[in-house]
């Protein structure tokens, strides 16, 4: 059985698969594949984490597994996921591991694995690791056990790497910025990077206690950030999720700016600089249709991939594109970062705001999104969608509204949730369609 979902391994802590015992086996299995495969024969793994209390349990489990296979472990402490990706490459490591459940609540945790290229592992490689967990693997000789060392300045290295993605002379003076760190992995890096670039920083949710990560804050709950923008008379607000790989923004009026609208800013920038390859960007089935129409009007194609930043990344790499993302705020600019980097993306967008010298409410007015509602039906396993009877019922509803609404029914890749997305200019139709799906799924 494959224990990986759409974004690594994730689940409730101390329940399968997020037990210390299983995570140690994952480390042993991964090490058996990647030992000495990084091109440097350093046999090294980089391990970062977010601010969940359970990170103190899972980090030693990973270290024990890798060290028992003869791999040296370099631990980073709390750091954004893209920091692990970057440092895996810069330290010529065989593997990188991020301990995080991203936007999930604190009782969940997970691990994301990166290869020596800084990219998340492919489905086939994750399947190999899953298969090896059930097998007996020869451990290292006692004289060849791995060593463990803490990299003390990991956050500082990450900040400098992120700042290198913008012009070295670029400053953010005269900008007052609310930054919501979700009590997560960016609680040190984001305020510090913005401060170093000259901004007036209003940091919120920067006091992690092991339990408050993503709790009514951050990119999943951006309304609190937007309210803080108004209260502090700030120019703009930025919010990250727990591991800082997704970004949501607020303008100075408290309007929420999602990933599609942020992508529009980046499309204009890359097109202007001649870096938008093949006149195409990658989105997902959730990408707003109004954004698709706007792109067509400026001569840009939209390729829709499956939901999840890993699938966007795979499409970008396969077809040699230079930009992709989704409404949730995952945005990929592969020539600058191998994985979604919310802090880097925020800095680039802030620099564009400075360049245009507009109020943020005017700056983000590239297109008007079609109203879109996402309704979560909790506690339902994704396998339920394989039932023929249920498929027929879902198809019947979609066909009934297809002329006036775009409907997506999909399982979450990380939780027992079915997500219903209805996009339409008819608010009554959105509400009634969601109501029909609630009735259908209530039987299951």
N, C-alpha and C positions, 0 to 999 in steps of 0.2 A: 504493500500500500504506500502511495506517495504521500509523505507527511507535509509536503510543501504546498502552499496556496499560491495566489497570484503575486504575493510580495513576501517571499520567504516563508518561514514557519511562524505561526502565531496562534495564541490561544490563552485560556485562563491559566494563571500561574498555579503550579502544583497539581494540574490536571493534564492528562495526555493531550498534546505532545509536549507541553511546556513544563516538564519535570527536569530536575537537575540530572537524573540518571540518563534520560533520553538525549538531552542536549550534549552530555559528555560523549555519548555514542555517535552523535552527529559530527562532533569534532574529530573523533577517531576516524570515522568513515571519510570525511572530507580530507583529512590529512593523508590518508592512504592513497588518495587520488592525486593530490596536489604536492605531495612531498617532493621538493626539488624541481618543481615544474615552472618556477617563476622566471627562469632564464638566468638566474644568478647563483643558484645552488646555495642560497642563504638559509633555506628551510625556515622561513619566517612568516608569522601571521600577525596582522594588526587587529586589535580588538577595541572597539569603542562602545559606548552605551549612552542611553538617555538618563533621565533622573528618577526612574521608577525604583522603589525599594528593592524589588525582585532582581534588579541588576546585580546587587551584591551577592545573590545566590547563583545567578547564571554565569557571571564572569568567571568565578573559580571553576565551575563545571567545564567551561570551554577551555580554560587554561590547563586543567588536569588532562583533558582529552588530547589536546595538541601536544603538550609536553611529553605525554606518555608515548607519543609517536616520534619524538625527537625533534619537534618543531619549536623554535624559539618564539616566545610571545612578547609582543610589545603592546602594553595596555595604555589606553589614551584617557580613560575617565570619560565624563560627560562631554560629548561633542556631537555636532550635527552629523547625520548620515553622510552627506557629501564630503565631510572632512575625512571619514574613514576611506571613502573611495579615492580621494586625492592622495592621502598618506600611504595607502596600499601601493600606489604607483611610485610615489617619490622615494619610498623606502625599499623599493624593489622586492616587495613581499610576494609570497606565493598565494596568499589569501588575505582577504579582509573580512571582518565580521562586525556587524552593528547589532547591538542588543537593544531592540526597540519594538514596540507595537504601534509606532507611528501615531495616528490620531485616536487610537483606542483608549479607553479608561485605564487607570493605574493597575487594576487587578489583572489586566492582560499584559502579556509581554511576547516578544518574538525575536527571531534572529534573521538578519539579511546577510547573505554571503556574496562577496565580490571576488572576482578572479584577479590575476596579476595585472590585467589591463584596466582595472578599476570599474569594470562593468559587472552588473548583477549576473549571476550564473544563469545559463540557459535551462530550459525545461529538461532537456536530455541529461544535463549534468546533475540537476537536482534529483532526477529519477535514479541515477547511478548511486548517489549518496543514500537515498531512501532504501535501495536494495541492499547496500552494504551494511546497513544498520542491523540487519537480521543475521549477518554472517560473523564468523569468528575471524578476527583480524590480528595478525602478529604484531605485538607491540615492540617498541625499541629496546635494545639491550640497556641494562642499568647504566652503563658507562656513556650512553649516547642520549640520555634524556634531554629534553629542551630546557632552556633557561627562560626566566621571566623578568621583564624590566618595565618600569613605568616611564613613559615619555612625558616629562613634566610640562613642556611648553607646546603641547599639541594644539591647544586652542589658538595660541599666538601664531603658530605656523599656518593654521587654517585661515586666520584673519588676513595674514599677508598674502596668501594664495588667492583669496577672494578679491582683495583690493587690486591685485594685478590684472583682474579682468576688465578694469576700467582704466581710462587714461590717467597716468601718474600725476598729472597736474589738475585733475578734476577735484573740485571741492563741493561740499554741500552746505556751505555757509548760507545764512538767511532762510534756511528751511527748518521749520519746527516739526518734528516727526514723533508721533506716538508709535512705539514698537511693543507689540504684544508677543512675548516669548512662550506663552502657554505653559509656564513653569516647566519647560522642557529643555532639550539639549542645547538650544541657542541662547540660554539665559545669560551667559557671559559674552559670547562671541558677537551677537547682533548689536547690543548697545555699545560695546567697545568699538566695533568697526565704524558705526555711524558717528560716534564721538570723534574718532581719529580723523574722519573726513570733514569735520567742522560743523556738523549739524547740531542743532539744539535738540536733545533727545529726552523724550518723556517715556521711560521704560515702565511697563506694567507686566504683572505676572512673571516676575523674575525671582521668586522665592520658593523654589521647589522644596517639598518636604517628603518626597517619596510617594505621596498619594494624590497630590493636586495637579499632576500633569494633565493637560487638556480639560480640566474640570471647569466647565462654563467659561472657557477662555480660548484664545488662540484662533487659528484658521477655521476650526470647526464651529466656533461660536463668535463670529466676528462682530456681532452687534455691540458687545462690550467695548471693543477697540474703537468702533465708530463713535460710540457715546463719549469715550475719552478724548477723541479728536475734537468734538464740539466743545466739551467742557474746558479743554486746554487751549482752545482757539488755535489748533495746530493746522499746518498746511496739508498734511496727509497722515494716514496711519497705515502701518504694515503689521500683519499678523502671520505667525508661523504655526505649524502643528508641532506635535511633541518631538519629532526628530528633525524638524526644520528642512524637509524636502518639498513642502508645499507652501504657497504664498497667497494670501488674500489681502486686498487693499481697501481702504476707505478714503474717499475724497474729503475736502474740508467741510462739506455739508453733511457728512455722515452716510453718504451713499456707498453701498458695498460694490466693489469692483472685483469680478471673479477672474478665473484663469483665461477665459476666452478674450476678455477685454484687455488683459495684460499681454496676451499673445499678439493682439492687434498692434500694440505699441512696438513690440519687438519685430513684427513683420515689417513695419515702416522703417525701423532702424536698419535691419539687415538688408532690406531692399535698397535703401539709400547708399549703403556701404558696399553694395555688390557682393554680399555674402549669403544671399538667399538662394541656395542651390536648386536648380531644376524647377524654379517657380512653383514650388510645392511645400506645404507644411503638413504635419501629421496631427490629427485630432483623434477623437473617439466617437462612438455612437452618441455620447452625451453632449458633444459639441453643438452649440446653439446654431440653428439653421440660419439665423440672421447673420451670424459671423461668416458662415459659408457663402451667403449671397454677397456680403461685403468683399470677401476675398476675390470672388469671381469678377466683381466690378473693377478691381485693380489688377486683374490678370494673374491671380494666384490660385492654384488648385488646392483643395483640401482632400487629403487621404485619410479615411477613417480606419483606425485600428481598434482592436479590442480594448476595453477599459483597463487601465493600469499602466503605470509609467514604463514598466518593463517591455510591454508590447509596443508602446510608442518608440522606445529605444531600439527594439529589434527592427521596426519598419524604417527608422531613420538610417540605421546601419546597412540594411539590405539594399535600400534604394538611393543611398548617398544624399539624404536631405540634411538640412542644417537647423531645423527648428520643429518642435512639436510640443504638445501639452494638452491639458484637459481642464474643464471648468473648475475642478476642485483645487487647482493651483499648482499641480505638478507641471513644471515647464522644463524642457530639455533643450540646451544649446550645446551640442556635442563638441564643437571645436573649443569650447571654454570649460566644460565640465562633463565628465563621463556619466554622471547621474544628475537627477534634479537637485539644484542647489538654490534654495529659496532666498538665502541671504545674498548670493551673487546676483540672482535675478532682480532682487529688490534694488541693489545698488545700480544696476544698469538702467532700470526704469526710472529711478530717482535722478540719474544723470540726464536722461531724456527730458524729464520734467524741468530740470534747470535749463537745459538747452532751449526748450520752447518758451520758457519764461511765462507760463500760463498758470492760472488757478487750476488745481488738480481736477475740479469738476468740469472744466472746459477741456483739459488735456486728454481725459479719457473718453471723450465723446467721439468715438470713431464709428460706432454703429449702435442702434437701439436693439437690445436683445428681445427676442420673443419670450413672453412670460413662460417660465418653466418651473414646475413643481416636482420635487423628488420626495416620495412618500416611502418610508421604510416599514415593512411588515416583519416584525421581529420573531425570533424563535422558530423559524422554518428552515430546514435543511435544504441546500441547493438541489439535492437529488430529486426533490418533489417535482421539479420542473421537467423531469423525464417522463412523467405520467402522461400517457396519450390523451386521456380525458381532460386533464388540466391544460395541455397544449391547445386542444381544440377550443376550450372556453376562452383562453387568452387570445387566440387568433380571432375569435368571433368579435370580441370587444374592440380589438385593434382595427379590424375591417370596418366596423360600424362608424368609427370616428376618423378614419384615415384621411378624409378630404379636409378636415378642419383641425387635426391635431397629429402630432408625432408622438408615438408611444414606444417606450423601451421598458421591457421587463427583464431583469437580470438578477442573478444572485450576487451577493457580496463575496469577494474573494478572500475575505479575512474574518467574517463573522457569520452567524446564523441569521442572516437577514436577506429578504427579497426586496430589491429596490424597484419602485415603480416611478418612471419619469414620464410626465405628460407635459408637452410643450404646445401651447396654443394661445392665440389672442383672445379666445373665448374663456373667461374665467369660470363661468358656470359649467362649461364642458369639462374643464380640468377637474373641478370638484366632483362632478357626477361620474366621470371615468374612474377616478381613484376610488370612489364609493363602490363601483361595480367590482373592482379588483379586490377590495376588502371583503366583500361578500363571497367572492370565489375562494379566496385563500382561507376564510374563516372555517371552511369545511375540513381544512388540513391541519 
